[in-house]
Amino acid sequence: MYIHKELISILCLILSIGGIIVYKFFRDFQRLNAELKKWKKKPLSARDYFFFHQFEPVVFNLNSHLKNYNSSIKKNKRQILFYEKFFDLFPDPLFIVDEINQIVELNLSATKLVGRDAKTKNINSVLRIPNLGDLIMKSNFEKKPQISTLKLVYPVETIYTVWVSGSSKFIKNKLNFIRLYDCTSEKKVQELQTEFVANVSHELKTPVSAMVGYCETLLGIGKKDDKVRTKFLKILKKESLRMSSLVSDLLSLTRIERIEHTKPEGIVNLNKLLNEIQDSYSSSFKNNKILKLIMSSKEIETIGDYNELKQVFINIIDNAIKYSDSKSPIELKVKPNQELINISIKDFGKGINESDIPMLTNRFYRVDSTRSRDLGSTGLGLSIVKHILNRHQSELSIKSKINEGSEFSFNLPIK
Ligand code: ADP
C-alpha cells in the first residue's frame, strides 16, 4: 500500500500537537492537585494555568471562601485554646452550672476545692456556701451579673468574692458562670488594720485621760500645795514617757515592717556590740553582774544591721530584767557553730505559761497587762524583735517554765 509522504507528515504533526495538548492537560491537573494540597498556605490563581485561566472568577470565590474558612478555623482554635488554658489554669475556682444548678464544667482549681466527682452534682450540695443559691437565683431573675462576699464554712473557713454571670442561652440549655475569688487574707489585713488602730487608740487614750485629770488637779488644789504639785508632776512625767516610748516603738515597728523583705548587708562585730550592751547595763544598774556574757574572746562577725541587732538584744534583755525578781544574773550566751552563731538569752525569773508563748510576738500582747503597763511596757517589744529577725532571715524561739525562767534564742549567720 502506498501512503503519501505529505499525509504521514500531517499525521505526525497532528499526533505531536495532540501529545503536547494531552501532556499540558495532565501537567495542569498535576499542578492543580499539588496546589490544592497546600491551599491553606497559598491562595489559588487561575492565571498560572494553561486550560483553566478562564475560570478566574470561580477561583477567586474559592479563594475568598478558603480565606474565611481558614480564619474561622483559626478563631475556633484560638477559642478552644483560650478555653483550655484560661479556664483550666485560671487560679480561682470557676464553675459552669445549668438551669437547675448542676455543675456542667469546672476548672482545676474548682476540682481541688470540691473533688473530681463534683460534675453533674448540684453546686449547693458540694460547696457549703450559705446564700450562694440565692445569689444565683438573683442573677437569673435580674438577668445580669451579681457579686457578693460569701463565706465557705467547710472544710476550711474561707471568704470568697463570688461573681455569678447571670444565665446565658447555650443550644437548648441556660448556663451560668461562677467565679470564686479568695479574699480571706485581704479581709484579715483589713481586720488587722482596724484592730491595730483600735489598739493604738486604746493605748494612747489611757495616758492621755490620766494626764488631763492630773492637769486639772494641778490647776485646782495643786496650785497651792507644793507636795501635791510635785507628786502630780512626777506622774505626768511618767505618763508622757510611756506615750513617748509607745510612739517610738510604733515608729520602729512601722519602719522595720516596711524594709522587712530587704536583707541587711552590713558586717557586725558581735564582740563589740555585746560588750557595748553589757557596759550600758552595768552603768545604768550600777551592778556589773546583771548581765553575764558567755562568749569566747575570739572575734565573731555576722551579716546584719548593727542598730537593729542592738535593739533585738535590748528588747529581750529589758524584758528579762522587768519580768524576773531573781537575784541570778541574765545569761547571754554566744555559741558559733559551723555556719551559724547560736545566741540565747536566759533569765531565771517568773517564766511564762506555755499557752501564752505562741502569742508573745503579737502586737500589744501582754501576759499580765496591768503589771506590764505599770512597768512602762508597750506590748510591742517582742513584735519588733520578730520583724527584725525576719529581716535577718532568722526566727525567735522561746522556751519557758513557770517559776524557773525563760530562754529566748535565735541564730545569725557567720560572716
Ligand atoms: P512589753 O513591752 O509588754 O514587754 P513585749 O512584746 O516585749 O512587750 O512582751 C510581751 C509580753 O511577754 C510581756 O508583756 C510579758 O508578759 C511577756 N514576757 C516577755 N519577756 C518575758 C520574760 N523574760 N519573762 C516573763 N514574761 C515575759
Residues whose N, C-alpha, C, O or C-beta is under 5 A from the ligand:
A	BS01	ADP	N319 A320 Y323 G351 I352 L360 Y365 R366 V367 D368 S372 S377 T378 G379 L380 G381 L382 S383 S406
